[in-house]
């Protein structure tokens, strides 16, 4: 079980880290041209804040568990990522972007698995 949780943690951290870094490094117009139409609904600063939240979640999924320093932050980061994905799903639902909602749902389930796994099944 521990191995499965680690695999999901790493995959989730890679996805979240890449998404967050992209939002931080790119302009709103560039994100829009890359197909992220949801940016129309948010200010540039809000998009950057979402990116920071995703990047921090990615770091929180790996670093505390890997270093043993405050490992309780790993499942807390997973719960935080669940909130980010719930908000993203709401935004995409409102915009009728159903394909993106499916991706958000998968990432939400992965984060829930890590949260449960690290809080209950195999705590660090």
PyMOL commands that set and color helices and strands:
alter all, ss='L'
color gray80, all
select helices_A, chain A and resi 2-25+28-33+37-41+44-67+72-94+98-121
alter helices_A, ss='H'
color red, helices_A
deselect
rebuild
show_as cartoon
